[in-house]
Amino acid sequence: MPSFDIVSKVQWNEVDNALNQSQKEIAQRFDFKDTGTAIERNEEGITIRSASEERVKAAYSVLQDKLVKRKVSLKHLDPQKPEPTGKGGSKMLVKVKEGIDGDHAKDLVRRIKDSKIKVQASIQEAQVRVSGKNRDDLQSAIQLVKEANLPLELQFINFRD
């Protein structure tokens, strides 16, 4: 039976490249001189630190520019509010969303079922599997999901006949 999977994956190598490029640009730019601005990746996400909240926001925009140039969708980013640090500076955590959470997965399955396309959709961990009898129905389902404009960056993988 033909099927495919809907996933939301981040290209971590491209994120790392964008981080490195951002760090280089921040080290070279005059407006970041002597502000102690740093961008680093940790297990929670990406942490941006600087001497002021404005510099943190400026560093975040540099990071966004580099991610866009490396073709990483900004839909993967979930920036938190900047918070003050102990030394009078500021820091911001940018969480990186990967996978389809339960609410969005249920929404996808509901949309596919409501469309009356002859396919079955099921949730499997952080992805949605869609299967049907013929290829045209699966392609219609892909088109339906693309037009849904969800706040997630979705990829369609494992298309099997």
MARKE-138822 format. One record per residue: x, y, z of N, C-alpha, C in turn. Coordinates in nm, 4 decimals. Atoms other than C-alpha are relative to their C-alpha. Layout:
> nc1,nc2,nc3,cac1,cac2,cac3,cc1,cc2,cc3
> X,Y,Z,X,Y,Z,X,Y,Z
...
***
This chain:
> nc1,nc2,nc3,cac1,cac2,cac3,cc1,cc2,cc3
> 0.0844,-0.1187,0.0000,0.0000,0.0000,0.0000,0.0888,0.1250,0.0000
> -0.0830,-0.1222,0.0051,0.1510,0.3392,-0.0984,-0.0162,0.0855,0.1266
> 0.0049,-0.0849,-0.1193,0.2404,0.5709,0.1900,0.1145,0.1008,-0.0027
> -0.1081,-0.0947,-0.0226,0.4543,0.8659,0.2990,-0.0114,0.0513,0.1418
> -0.0027,-0.0556,-0.1356,0.5525,1.0354,0.6240,0.0114,0.1516,-0.0078
> -0.0114,-0.1447,-0.0153,0.5064,1.3991,0.7254,0.0827,0.0228,0.1261
> -0.0882,-0.0239,-0.1138,0.7900,1.5156,0.9512,0.0382,0.1478,0.0053
> -0.0542,-0.1347,-0.0146,0.9406,1.8383,1.0830,0.1405,-0.0155,0.0583
> -0.1384,0.0201,-0.0438,1.3192,1.8008,1.0979,0.0840,0.1227,-0.0291
> -0.0928,-0.1110,0.0134,1.5919,2.0572,1.1422,0.1302,-0.0544,-0.0583
> -0.1314,0.0364,0.0518,1.9126,2.0389,0.9383,0.1042,0.0594,0.0940
> -0.0882,-0.0511,-0.1049,2.1488,2.0688,1.2339,0.1344,0.0458,-0.0538
> -0.1280,-0.0453,0.0550,2.4611,2.0964,1.0183,-0.0119,0.1427,-0.0541
> 0.0209,-0.1362,0.0502,2.3151,2.4083,0.8539,-0.0171,0.0994,0.1155
> 0.0143,-0.0860,-0.1176,2.2185,2.5499,1.1951,0.1380,0.0292,0.0591
> -0.1359,-0.0203,-0.0517,2.5769,2.4971,1.3147,0.0798,0.0950,-0.0891
> -0.0699,-0.0906,0.0927,2.7130,2.6664,1.0009,-0.0487,0.1434,0.0184
> 0.0550,-0.1346,-0.0208,2.4783,2.9631,1.0540,0.0493,0.0584,0.1323
> -0.0530,-0.0462,-0.1289,2.5899,2.9842,1.4202,0.1449,0.0472,-0.0149
> -0.1410,-0.0383,0.0193,2.9558,2.9910,1.3157,0.0111,0.1308,-0.0781
> -0.0027,-0.1234,0.0783,2.8897,3.2592,1.0544,-0.0451,0.1194,0.0841
> 0.0489,-0.1074,-0.0869,2.6942,3.4660,1.3093,0.1076,0.0427,0.0990
> -0.1057,-0.0313,-0.0953,2.9762,3.4419,1.5628,0.1127,0.0792,-0.0660
> -0.1045,-0.0736,0.0723,3.2276,3.5575,1.3007,-0.0432,0.1435,-0.0283
> 0.0478,-0.1352,0.0317,3.0117,3.8530,1.1950,-0.0054,0.0868,0.1254
> 0.0091,-0.0761,-0.1254,2.9505,3.9584,1.5567,0.1395,0.0399,0.0484
> -0.1374,-0.0319,-0.0410,3.3255,3.9416,1.6271,0.0588,0.1130,-0.0840
> -0.0574,-0.1003,0.0892,3.3957,4.1692,1.3291,-0.0746,0.1330,0.0014
> 0.0787,-0.1232,0.0112,3.1159,4.4259,1.3535,0.0340,0.0998,0.1103
> -0.0369,-0.1066,-0.0921,3.1911,4.7581,1.5173,-0.1049,0.0207,0.1092
> 0.1043,-0.0258,-0.0999,2.8536,4.7920,1.6914,-0.0062,-0.1071,0.1088
> -0.0052,0.1031,-0.1034,2.9208,4.4674,1.8849,0.1313,0.0038,0.0786
> -0.1301,-0.0078,-0.0660,3.2682,4.5748,1.9973,-0.0170,0.0322,0.1493
> 0.0003,-0.0172,-0.1468,3.3194,4.5500,2.3780,-0.1383,-0.0174,0.0629
> 0.1309,0.0272,-0.0614,2.9621,4.4293,2.4389,-0.0054,-0.1405,0.0586
> -0.0014,0.1363,-0.0522,3.0587,4.0710,2.5243,-0.1096,-0.0867,-0.0606
> 0.1075,0.0745,0.0649,2.8046,3.9365,2.2765,0.0495,-0.1377,-0.0413
> -0.0358,0.1370,0.0355,2.8100,3.5588,2.2335,-0.1262,-0.0785,-0.0361
> 0.1089,0.0909,0.0396,2.5907,3.3016,2.0598,0.0550,-0.1410,0.0140
> -0.0456,0.1380,-0.0159,2.6189,2.9389,2.1631,-0.1188,-0.0959,0.0027
> 0.1037,0.1028,0.0019,2.4227,2.6182,2.1206,0.0183,-0.0908,0.1207
> -0.0041,0.0929,-0.1127,2.3336,2.4068,2.4223,-0.1196,-0.0946,-0.0101
> 0.1077,0.0994,0.0107,2.0846,2.1305,2.5045,-0.1399,0.0606,-0.0025
> 0.1324,-0.0648,0.0021,1.7935,2.3741,2.5578,-0.0286,0.0674,-0.1328
> 0.0176,-0.0721,0.1254,1.8507,2.5577,2.2284,0.1221,0.0843,-0.0286
> -0.1081,-0.0929,0.0302,2.0577,2.8593,2.1295,-0.0091,0.1160,0.0992
> -0.0033,-0.1083,-0.0974,2.1629,3.1130,2.3950,0.0776,0.1176,-0.0574
> -0.0648,-0.1233,0.0451,2.2446,3.4722,2.3018,0.0193,0.0881,0.1228
> -0.0317,-0.0869,-0.1143,2.4204,3.6893,2.5651,0.0652,0.1277,-0.0511
> -0.0648,-0.1268,0.0343,2.5199,4.0542,2.5489,-0.0134,0.0975,0.1161
> 0.0001,-0.1016,-0.1054,2.5640,4.3723,2.7509,-0.1352,0.0686,0.0143
> 0.1314,-0.0647,-0.0092,2.2148,4.5050,2.6703,-0.1028,-0.0797,-0.0802
> 0.1081,0.0698,0.0685,1.8776,4.3842,2.5511,-0.0019,0.0322,-0.1492
> -0.0023,-0.0393,0.1415,1.9120,4.5792,2.2236,0.1067,-0.0777,-0.0764
> -0.1072,0.0763,0.0652,2.2423,4.4047,2.1440,-0.0405,-0.1469,-0.0153
> 0.0488,0.1377,0.0104,2.0780,4.0661,2.2159,-0.0942,-0.0121,-0.1196
> 0.0943,0.0028,0.1128,1.7991,4.1484,1.9696,0.0729,0.0165,-0.1321
> -0.0782,-0.0185,0.1226,2.0531,4.2674,1.7116,0.0750,-0.1287,-0.0363
> -0.0693,0.1263,0.0252,2.2521,3.9442,1.7508,-0.0986,-0.1059,-0.0488
> 0.1036,0.0932,0.0450,1.9288,3.7471,1.7096,-0.0348,0.0253,-0.1469
> 0.0298,-0.0288,0.1405,1.8578,3.9280,1.3822,0.1153,-0.0439,-0.0905
> -0.1142,0.0505,0.0764,2.2118,3.8436,1.2624,-0.0143,-0.1515,-0.0179
> 0.0193,0.1450,0.0070,2.1419,3.4779,1.3454,-0.1117,-0.0353,-0.0983
> 0.1104,0.0256,0.0925,1.8090,3.4914,1.1591,0.0457,0.0162,-0.1446
> -0.0498,-0.0227,0.1361,1.9800,3.6368,0.8504,0.0843,-0.1181,-0.0483
> -0.0887,0.1103,0.0384,2.2404,3.3606,0.8503,-0.0796,-0.1297,-0.0207
> 0.0831,0.1200,0.0172,1.9761,3.0880,0.8955,-0.0768,0.0052,-0.1313
> 0.0743,-0.0139,0.1256,1.7718,3.2236,0.6044,0.0928,-0.0245,-0.1192
> -0.0949,0.0212,0.1086,2.0821,3.2317,0.3825,0.0364,-0.1473,-0.0155
> -0.0331,0.1425,0.0040,2.1474,2.8659,0.4735,-0.1253,-0.0851,-0.0232
> 0.1273,0.0655,0.0317,1.7829,2.7807,0.3881,-0.0553,-0.0835,0.1154
> 0.0626,0.0602,-0.1171,1.6804,2.6890,0.7432,-0.1218,0.0860,0.0330
> 0.1230,-0.0752,-0.0231,1.3196,2.7885,0.8073,-0.0017,0.0618,0.1399
> 0.0119,-0.0669,-0.1297,1.2575,3.0407,1.0853,-0.1183,-0.0549,0.0796
> 0.1113,0.0630,-0.0727,0.9456,2.8381,1.1759,0.0514,-0.0977,0.1055
> -0.0596,0.0903,-0.0991,1.1815,2.6065,1.3669,0.0384,0.0737,0.1277
> -0.0468,-0.0773,-0.1149,1.2778,2.8904,1.6037,-0.1156,0.0438,0.0885
> 0.0974,-0.0462,-0.0984,1.0882,2.9746,1.9215,0.0742,0.0904,0.0990
> -0.0760,-0.0888,-0.0887,1.2528,3.2839,2.0748,-0.0775,0.0309,0.1279
> 0.0576,-0.0352,-0.1294,1.1882,3.3461,2.4437,0.0254,0.1479,0.0249
> -0.0215,-0.1411,-0.0320,1.1766,3.6888,2.6073,0.1409,0.0191,0.0552
> -0.1322,-0.0288,-0.0582,1.5164,3.8471,2.6819,-0.0131,0.0217,0.1507
> 0.0041,-0.0163,-0.1456,1.5940,3.8328,3.0527,0.1338,0.0552,0.0493
> -0.1245,-0.0604,-0.0498,1.8484,4.0284,3.2586,0.0898,-0.1050,0.0657
> -0.0966,0.0867,-0.0685,2.1650,3.8597,3.3822,0.0512,0.0722,0.1236
> -0.0477,-0.0567,-0.1254,2.3442,3.9217,3.7102,0.0897,0.1209,-0.0161
> -0.0981,-0.1076,0.0169,2.6045,4.1604,3.5677,-0.0571,0.1184,-0.0762
> 0.0604,-0.1131,0.0696,2.3568,4.4062,3.4162,-0.0194,-0.0240,-0.1484
> 0.0161,0.0330,0.1411,2.3600,4.2329,3.0788,-0.1363,-0.0621,-0.0257
> 0.1256,0.0628,0.0376,2.0875,4.0411,2.9032,0.0293,-0.1291,-0.0754
> -0.0147,0.1236,0.0771,2.0390,3.6941,2.7596,-0.1357,-0.0442,-0.0511
> 0.1237,0.0481,0.0590,1.7818,3.5249,2.5402,0.0214,-0.1440,-0.0440
> -0.0034,0.1392,0.0431,1.7081,3.1587,2.4817,-0.0881,-0.0137,-0.1232
> 0.0767,0.0273,0.1211,1.5965,3.0560,2.1331,-0.0129,-0.1516,-0.0097
> 0.0218,0.1443,0.0081,1.4402,2.7098,2.1388,-0.0154,-0.0399,-0.1463
> 0.0103,0.0515,0.1360,1.4651,2.5008,1.8233,-0.1006,-0.1138,0.0023
> 0.1081,0.0993,0.0007,1.1455,2.3065,1.7529,0.0271,-0.1035,-0.1081
> -0.0169,0.1087,0.0957,1.1825,1.9681,1.5898,-0.1059,-0.1050,0.0292
> 0.1061,0.0984,-0.0159,0.9135,1.7089,1.5314,-0.1362,0.0672,0.0031
> 0.1373,-0.0506,-0.0001,0.5383,1.7470,1.5150,-0.0601,-0.0338,0.1359
> 0.0573,0.0270,-0.1324,0.3816,1.7902,1.8594,-0.1416,-0.0565,-0.0147
> 0.1289,0.0695,0.0016,0.0563,1.6150,1.9530,-0.1151,0.0817,-0.0557
> 0.1113,-0.0843,0.0464,-0.1792,1.9079,1.8907,0.0038,0.0212,-0.1509
> -0.0111,-0.0220,0.1444,-0.0446,1.9823,1.5423,-0.0214,-0.1304,-0.0768
> 0.0196,0.1290,0.0669,-0.0391,1.6103,1.4553,-0.1491,-0.0336,-0.0077
> 0.1450,0.0249,0.0005,-0.4059,1.5755,1.5571,-0.0702,0.0908,-0.0999
> 0.0575,-0.0948,0.0949,-0.4886,1.8864,1.3541,0.0227,-0.0476,-0.1443
> -0.0289,0.0512,0.1338,-0.3152,1.7388,1.0470,-0.0899,-0.1186,-0.0348
> 0.0838,0.1185,0.0237,-0.5000,1.4072,1.0818,-0.1453,0.0418,-0.0214
> 0.1378,-0.0466,0.0148,-0.8326,1.5898,1.1259,-0.0227,0.0656,-0.1353
> 0.0128,-0.0662,0.1306,-0.7736,1.8063,0.8178,-0.0045,-0.1015,-0.1132
> -0.0042,0.1020,0.1058,-0.6880,1.5014,0.6074,-0.1306,-0.0791,-0.0023
> 0.1260,0.0759,-0.0046,-0.9963,1.3103,0.7275,-0.1181,0.0838,-0.0468
> 0.1105,-0.0877,0.0400,-1.2267,1.6107,0.6776,-0.0022,0.0266,-0.1500
> -0.0073,-0.0316,0.1431,-1.1080,1.6508,0.3175,-0.0660,-0.1061,-0.0871
> 0.0647,0.1114,0.0715,-1.2727,1.3183,0.2168,0.0904,-0.0612,-0.1074
> -0.0934,0.0700,0.0886,-0.9582,1.2123,0.0271,0.0120,-0.1424,0.0521
> 0.0006,0.1401,-0.0412,-0.9390,0.8327,0.0308,0.1385,-0.0440,0.0476
> -0.1265,0.0370,-0.0632,-0.6329,0.8071,0.2562,-0.0226,-0.0124,0.1502
> 0.0034,0.0123,-0.1451,-0.5684,0.7106,0.6169,0.1234,0.0700,0.0565
> -0.1111,-0.0685,-0.0660,-0.3538,0.9250,0.8461,0.0101,-0.0497,0.1431
> -0.0193,0.0452,-0.1376,-0.2027,0.8026,1.1712,0.1226,0.0691,0.0595
> -0.1092,-0.0680,-0.0707,0.0233,0.9632,1.4321,0.0972,-0.1067,0.0503
> -0.1034,0.0913,-0.0483,0.3531,0.7843,1.4995,0.1134,0.0835,0.0578
> -0.0980,-0.0814,-0.0723,0.5729,0.9536,1.7626,-0.0061,0.1453,-0.0450
> -0.0028,-0.1415,0.0385,0.6753,1.2924,1.6160,-0.0228,0.0173,-0.1500
> 0.0287,-0.0091,0.1433,0.5478,1.2260,1.2628,-0.1396,-0.0527,-0.0286
> 0.1323,0.0468,0.0421,0.2281,1.1536,1.0719,0.0200,-0.0847,-0.1247
> -0.0088,0.0879,0.1165,0.2043,0.8588,0.8322,-0.1333,0.0028,-0.0729
> 0.1195,-0.0029,0.0838,-0.0407,0.8832,0.5441,0.0111,-0.1140,-0.0999
> -0.0008,0.1103,0.0961,-0.1333,0.5765,0.3399,-0.1329,-0.0031,-0.0740
> 0.1197,0.0063,0.0822,-0.3819,0.5177,0.0606,0.0174,-0.1021,-0.1098
> -0.0055,0.1030,0.1029,-0.4659,0.2923,-0.2319,0.0720,0.0460,-0.1257
> -0.0711,-0.0424,0.1200,-0.3358,0.5080,-0.5131,0.0803,0.1273,0.0237
> -0.0974,-0.1070,-0.0112,-0.0636,0.7602,-0.5668,-0.0632,0.1395,-0.0109
> 0.0645,-0.1303,0.0197,-0.2915,1.0441,-0.6820,-0.0635,0.0514,0.1285
> 0.0598,-0.0405,-0.1274,-0.4765,1.0451,-0.3489,0.1075,0.0496,0.0966
> -0.1093,-0.0419,-0.0878,-0.1444,1.0692,-0.1638,0.0518,0.1377,-0.0409
> -0.0470,-0.1308,0.0464,-0.0353,1.3617,-0.3809,-0.1025,0.1087,0.0330
> 0.1038,-0.0956,-0.0411,-0.3702,1.5320,-0.3117,0.0139,0.0329,0.1480
> -0.0183,-0.0211,-0.1440,-0.3060,1.4846,0.0612,0.1210,0.0908,0.0256
> -0.1180,-0.0850,-0.0141,0.0407,1.6416,0.0255,-0.0366,0.1440,-0.0319
> 0.0415,-0.1347,0.0398,-0.1113,1.9400,-0.1540,-0.0874,0.0637,0.1075
> 0.0883,-0.0490,-0.1058,-0.3773,1.9749,0.1171,0.0812,0.0471,0.1209
> -0.0826,-0.0348,-0.1159,-0.1143,1.9776,0.3937,0.0844,0.1247,-0.0286
> -0.0797,-0.1180,0.0358,0.1011,2.2318,0.2072,-0.0847,0.1270,0.0062
> 0.0879,-0.1171,0.0006,-0.1970,2.4669,0.1733,-0.0523,0.0360,0.1386
> 0.0535,-0.0218,-0.1350,-0.2824,2.4363,0.5458,0.0691,0.1158,0.0725
> -0.0752,-0.1096,-0.0627,-0.0161,2.6983,0.6397,0.0129,-0.0162,0.1512
> -0.0231,0.0235,-0.1425,0.0694,2.5455,0.9762,0.1263,0.0738,0.0455
> -0.1193,-0.0703,-0.0489,0.3263,2.7189,1.2006,0.1221,-0.0919,0.0129
> -0.1115,0.0949,-0.0002,0.5620,2.4238,1.1366,0.0577,-0.0084,-0.1403
> -0.0634,0.0277,0.1289,0.8110,2.3585,0.8595,-0.0098,-0.1512,-0.0198
> 0.0255,0.1425,0.0200,0.7015,2.0215,0.7184,0.0758,-0.0533,-0.1209
> -0.0612,0.0703,0.1120,0.8844,1.7731,0.4976,-0.0774,-0.1293,-0.0231
> 0.0680,0.1236,0.0371,0.7382,1.4752,0.3132,0.1058,-0.0993,-0.0413
> -0.1077,0.0977,0.0248,0.9623,1.1689,0.3235,-0.0586,-0.1402,-0.0137
> 0.0348,0.1425,0.0117,0.9546,0.7928,0.2586,-0.1203,-0.0243,-0.0891
> 0.1126,0.0228,0.0935,0.7146,0.8138,-0.0363,0.0211,-0.1368,-0.0616
> -0.0121,0.1382,0.0505,0.6570,0.4458,-0.1203,-0.1193,-0.0343,-0.0854
> 0.1093,0.0476,0.0867,0.4561,0.2894,-0.3979,-0.0438,-0.1395,0.0367
***
